[in-house]
Amino acid sequence: MENQDILILKKKVKSLTINLYLITTATICFFLFSFISTKNETFNEITAKKLTIVESNGQPRLVLANSQNSPANLMHGKTYGLKEGGRPGLIFLNDELTECGGLVFTGRKDPKTGEYFASGHFSFDQYDQNQVLYLQYLDDNGSKKTGLYVDDWHKNPDFAEFRKKYKEAEKIPDEIEREKRLEEMRFPKNSEPAFANRVFIGKDVNKDAVLNLSDTKGNVRLQMKVDSLGKAQILFLDDKGKITAKFPQQ
């Protein structure tokens, strides 16, 4: 009788083990299929510190993050320059996992001095270079400049390498040697300038509404403006900034 009870008990244990296994397997499958479901979900509200939009292969294409979780600069998947954090907003990444633009913003007041700084920046970058088209708002405690910019950037070296060498040049102790080296990098001989602002349309720190058209070295050659007093002018300038003609003449 005792052996029969043991046999019955073993059968019950085996049955419970099988049932537990089936339940566990079903639960795991449920959660797995829940995560890989292709069904579109609708949410009334999502609260997150960081959202990364990826391609089907998992490659990031768009990062939306707060200040602490904003990504570092990437060029061909490798970091350079800025560290993670400090850029709340959107960062765009191209097919090669290189940062190619974004939308970032800030605004803060110094509690001790009461002075403030605010900015907004929406940009698109040249391939393997820095920004060439951007909308920007800067307000340094009331000194404001807002507008649309179109820039030139050279083709070589790429921005990561150029930035590294530029930062090294900025650390040269001797001021004359430092400025000479930086000038050589900005305007290399027998080559195009490293970068130059070619078009600006907006409002400057003098509260003038301005359209600036510049040459390949960034020198303003044609300016249309309406100043803060309502006076309208068209100015023609040489590469030294000297006015060569204007309308109206007076």
C-alpha positions in Angstrom: 0.0 0.0 0.0 2.8 2.3 0.9 4.5 1.7 -2.5 1.3 2.4 -4.3 1.0 5.8 -2.5 4.5 6.7 -3.5 3.8 5.8 -7.1 0.7 8.0 -7.1 2.6 10.8 -5.5 5.3 10.6 -8.2 2.7 10.7 -10.9 1.2 13.9 -9.3 4.6 15.5 -9.0 5.4 14.6 -12.7 2.0 16.1 -13.7 2.6 19.3 -11.8 6.1 19.6 -13.3 4.7 19.3 -16.8 1.9 21.8 -16.1 4.4 24.2 -14.6 6.7 23.8 -17.6 3.8 24.5 -20.0 2.6 27.5 -18.1 6.1 29.0 -17.9 6.7 28.4 -21.6 3.3 30.0 -22.5 4.1 33.0 -20.3 7.5 33.5 -21.9 6.0 33.2 -25.4 3.3 35.7 -24.6 5.8 38.3 -23.5 8.1 37.6 -26.5 5.3 37.9 -29.0 4.0 41.0 -27.2 7.4 42.8 -27.8 7.8 41.7 -31.4 4.2 42.3 -32.4 3.9 44.3 -35.6 0.6 45.8 -34.5 0.6 49.5 -34.3 0.0 50.8 -30.8 -1.6 54.1 -29.9 -0.7 56.0 -26.7 -2.3 59.0 -25.2 1.0 60.1 -23.6 4.5 58.8 -23.3 7.0 60.1 -20.7 10.6 59.3 -21.4 14.1 60.6 -20.9 15.3 59.3 -24.3 13.7 57.9 -27.5 15.8 56.4 -30.3 14.2 55.8 -33.7 16.0 53.0 -35.5 16.0 51.3 -38.9 14.9 47.6 -39.3 18.6 46.6 -38.8 18.7 48.5 -35.5 20.8 51.5 -36.7 19.8 54.7 -35.0 18.4 57.5 -37.3 16.9 60.0 -34.9 17.5 60.6 -31.2 15.1 62.6 -29.0 16.6 63.1 -25.5 16.8 65.3 -22.5 20.0 67.2 -21.5 21.6 64.4 -19.5 20.9 61.6 -22.1 21.7 63.5 -25.3 24.1 61.6 -27.5 27.8 62.4 -28.3 28.8 63.5 -31.8 29.2 60.5 -34.2 31.1 60.3 -37.4 30.9 56.9 -39.1 29.8 55.4 -35.8 32.7 56.7 -33.8 32.5 59.5 -31.2 34.5 62.7 -31.3 34.3 66.2 -29.9 31.4 66.7 -27.6 30.7 64.2 -24.8 27.3 62.8 -24.1 24.9 65.2 -22.5 24.2 68.9 -22.7 22.2 69.0 -26.0 18.5 68.5 -25.2 16.4 68.1 -28.4 16.7 66.1 -31.6 19.8 64.7 -33.3 19.7 63.4 -36.9 22.0 60.6 -38.1 22.6 59.6 -41.7 22.9 56.2 -43.4 26.5 55.9 -42.2 25.8 56.7 -38.5 27.2 60.2 -38.9 25.5 63.2 -37.2 24.0 65.3 -39.9 21.9 67.9 -38.1 19.4 68.5 -35.3 17.2 70.7 -33.3 18.6 71.8 -29.9 17.6 74.6 -27.5 18.4 76.1 -24.1 17.4 78.9 -21.8 18.6 79.7 -18.3 19.1 82.6 -15.9 22.0 83.0 -13.5 20.4 83.2 -10.0 23.3 85.3 -8.7 23.5 88.0 -11.4 20.0 87.7 -12.9 21.5 87.6 -16.4 20.2 85.1 -18.9 21.1 83.2 -22.0 18.7 81.5 -24.4 19.1 79.8 -27.8 17.4 77.7 -30.4 19.2 76.0 -33.3 17.8 73.9 -36.2 20.5 72.7 -38.6 21.5 70.4 -41.5 25.1 69.4 -42.0 27.2 69.0 -45.1 28.4 65.4 -45.7 31.2 64.7 -43.2 31.3 68.4 -42.3 29.6 70.9 -40.1 26.3 72.7 -40.5 25.7 74.5 -43.8 22.0 75.4 -43.4 20.5 76.5 -40.1 18.0 78.6 -38.3 19.4 80.1 -35.1 18.2 82.3 -32.3 20.6 83.7 -29.7 19.7 86.0 -26.8 22.6 86.9 -24.5 20.8 88.9 -21.8 19.0 91.1 -24.3 21.6 91.1 -27.1 19.7 89.2 -29.7 20.5 87.8 -33.2 18.0 85.7 -35.1 18.1 84.4 -38.7 18.7 82.0 -41.5 22.3 81.1 -42.3 23.8 79.4 -45.4 27.5 78.4 -45.0 30.3 77.0 -47.1 32.5 74.2 -45.7 35.5 72.7 -47.4 35.6 69.0 -48.5 38.8 67.9 -46.8 39.7 67.1 -44.1 36.5 65.9 -42.5 35.0 67.8 -39.6 36.2 65.4 -36.9 39.8 65.7 -38.0 39.6 69.5 -38.6 38.0 70.1 -35.2 40.7 68.0 -33.5 43.5 70.0 -35.1 41.7 73.3 -34.5 41.3 72.6 -30.8 45.0 71.7 -30.6 45.9 75.0 -32.3 43.8 76.9 -29.8 46.0 75.6 -27.0 49.3 77.0 -28.4 50.7 79.2 -25.6 52.2 81.9 -27.7 49.4 84.3 -28.9 51.0 85.3 -32.2 51.9 81.7 -33.1 48.4 80.6 -32.1 46.6 83.2 -34.2 48.9 82.4 -37.1 48.1 78.7 -37.0 44.4 79.3 -36.7 44.4 81.7 -39.6 46.3 79.1 -41.7 43.6 76.5 -40.9 40.8 78.9 -41.7 42.4 80.2 -44.9 44.9 77.6 -46.2 47.1 78.8 -49.1 46.1 77.6 -52.6 42.9 76.1 -51.3 39.4 77.1 -50.4 38.6 78.5 -47.0 37.7 76.0 -44.4 34.4 77.6 -43.8 32.5 80.9 -44.5 29.1 82.3 -44.0 27.7 83.1 -47.4 24.1 84.2 -46.7 22.4 85.7 -43.6 18.8 86.9 -43.5 17.5 88.0 -40.2 17.8 90.5 -37.4 21.2 91.5 -35.9 22.2 92.7 -32.5 21.6 96.3 -33.6 17.9 95.5 -34.3 18.5 95.9 -38.0 16.6 93.7 -40.4 19.4 92.5 -42.7 20.2 90.5 -45.8 23.9 89.8 -46.2 25.5 88.2 -49.3 29.1 87.3 -48.8 32.1 86.0 -50.9 33.8 82.7 -50.5 35.9 84.1 -47.7 32.9 85.3 -45.7 33.3 89.0 -46.5 30.0 90.8 -46.9 29.8 92.2 -50.4 26.2 93.2 -50.7 23.9 94.2 -47.8 20.3 95.2 -47.8 18.9 96.4 -44.5 16.3 98.4 -42.7 17.7 99.8 -39.5 16.0 100.2 -36.1 14.9 103.7 -37.1 13.2 102.5 -40.3 15.9 103.7 -42.7 16.4 101.4 -45.7 19.7 101.0 -47.5 21.5 98.9 -50.1 25.3 98.7 -49.7 28.0 97.4 -51.9 31.3 96.6 -50.2 34.8 95.5 -51.2 36.7 92.5 -49.7 38.0 94.8 -46.9 34.5 95.9 -45.8 34.8 99.4 -47.4 31.5 100.7 -49.0 32.0 101.2 -52.7 28.4 102.2 -53.6 25.1 102.6 -51.8 21.5 103.4 -52.5 20.1 105.9 -51.7 23.2 108.0 -52.0 22.5 110.3 -49.0 
